[in-house]
Amino acid sequence: RNKINSSIILITHDLGVVANLCDSIRVMYAGKIVEEGRAVIAKERDDAARQIQNEVAKIVVLATEKLLQRTIEAKDQSKFIADAITEISTLK
């Protein structure tokens, strides 16, 4: 299509085909165009999904690191308290 500088009119109900083949879409009802817009190319959709997955992964990693740090701090506090109780009990 691009090589010969032409257009293709595709009549279909399969939006998957439209997304993979078309740059723009016109939706017709009763012989009239009722909607039009740019088709989302599958690669763009996949890139957007991959970007979202990467951001979610970053958030999960950060949350896990914070949780691990809090766990370490809690263990340190528990050890501190246990040591303090032991010291206090030896003062008697």
Order of alpha helices (4+ residues) and beta strands (2+ residues): alpha-beta-beta-alpha
